């Protein structure tokens, strides 16, 4: 966006889209999405798609700390994909969340261009990553939330479908209703 704004001139017209947003309800007894109770939640973030996941993780952390006995272990899992280590954002927040609610949250990072000595995932998010690090096998009460470039989300939707997740079991920010405006 910065480059686009640098190239703009007075009178330029831009078309911008804002994401409509995910609507989770964190109620005293349960977490709901579209009026369905959520038992387990997986988060798939590609690049800057980590930003809305941070909001979910923070809200979940507050919810989990309030009464951790009502939540099953490892209910919230994140796979975070990026090009290189320099593209990773919010790592301190993720590590803090893992440390504060270790029985309820974990995350796994995959890089396309890892530095020498990298010990986590390398390459694109694949089927085995979802099976091992997200939530699997799919069950009633599961929700996978994804945010990232449209190509990332399209690939993740295909992977989830091949693993047996129904369309009602995932939310795609790229595929959600959008609010648009002309500037």
C-alpha positions, 0 to 999 in steps of 0.5 A: 500500500505504501508504494501505491500511495507514493505513486498517487497524485491529487485526484487519484481514485482507489478501490479498497476492500475491508474484510467483514470479519469473523464473528465468534461469541465467547460466552460463559459456557462455550464459544460459538460460531454461527450459533454452533458450539465450537469444541476445537479451533485451528488457525491457519495464517499466511504472512500478514494473515496473522493479525486477525489471529492475534485478536482471536488468540488474545480473546481466547487466552482471556477466556481460558485464564478465566476458567481453564477447567471448562476447556479441553487441552490443546483446543486452539492450535495455529499454523503460521506460514511466511516466506522468511524469518524477517516476515514473522510478526507477533512472535513474542505475543505467540510465545507469551500466549503459549507460556500463559495458557500452555495446556490450551494453545500451541503454534507451529511455524513454516518458512519457505526460505528458512535461515540456516539452523531453522528447526521448524517447518520448511516449505508450504503448509501441507496435508501432514502439517494440518494432521500433526499441528492443527486439529485432526481428524475433523469432528463436530464442533471443529472450526478452522479459521484461515487468513492470508493471501487468496492463493494461500486460503484457496490451497488451505480450503482444498487441503481441508476438503481432502482431509474431510472437513466440511465447508461449514467447519472453516472460515476464510477471511478471503471468502467472507463478505467484504465491505467495500468503499471507493476513496 
